[in-house]
Amino acid sequence: MFELKKWLGQLLMPLPFSLSLLLLALLLLWFTRFQKSGKLLATLSLVIITLMGMRPVSYELARSLEQTYPPFEVSQQDIEAIVVLGNGHVSDPAVPERAWQNNIALARTLEGVRLAQAYPEAELVFSGYVSGDPLSNAEVNARMATSLGIPRSRMTLFENNKDTHDEAVSISAHLKGKRVALVSSATHLPRAMALYRGQGLDAVPAPTDYTAKQSQEPQPLYSYLPKGRYLMYSEAAIHEWIGVWWARLRGQVNE
């Protein structure tokens, strides 16, 4: 069930969805008499990829999520545990261990370490399951935190939950009654906060890994051309919007 949901979710992302439309358009153009439909689908595919790959569109999609919560201020919080949500890595023996994390997992881990240093008595919890790799993402993130001076004895790892909802159920039961800083990407945090609070956890948002960062200076015209990284930002934001709607549909959140 999880793999089917994940596969369907990926298929709805802008690039796979647009390529599916383009494939259907080519089939119509080459093998049927529905030429107008084929041209329409091909045009729609091009429009979707172009728009999703443009900076203003991708930033607008992500920024509405990323600005939901303010940055975490250490001086204003009393925290008993820090939960760092996982993302991705590749434990390639040909590269240094410190380079195994992807940029998202690294940003989340660094924020978790910052908070762990600010709250030396707080438990540090890493989540992230094993997916196509000998090590779990929680384990790799914990190793990075250890290399940055956080004792392994402070850490608890959740390595068997495959999605944010399952993590919220397990981790909230473990930290019941504690005030917790929840660390994740700013785009992902609205959905994560809703799921964790839906499990009754007293969670305080600690956003990191911002993508929609607006410069105060005018940008050159070429910066508005479609680019792969803007398409990636759009996909991440759309993934979160779909995730929020899915969680509401299944009654997993209270808001």
Secondary structure, DSSP 8 states (H G I E B T S, - for coil): -HHHHHHHHHHTSHHHHHHHHHHHHHHHHHHSS-HHHHHHHHHHHHHHHHHHTSHHHHHHHHHHHHTSS----GGG---SEEEE----B---TTS-GGG-B-HHHHHHHHHHHHHHHH-TTSEEEEE---SSSSS-HHHHHHHHHHHTT--GGGEEEE-S--SHHHHHHHHHHHTTTSEEEEEEETTTHHHHHHHHHHTT-EEEEEEE-------SS---GGGGS--HHHHHHHHHHHHHHHHHHHHHHTT----
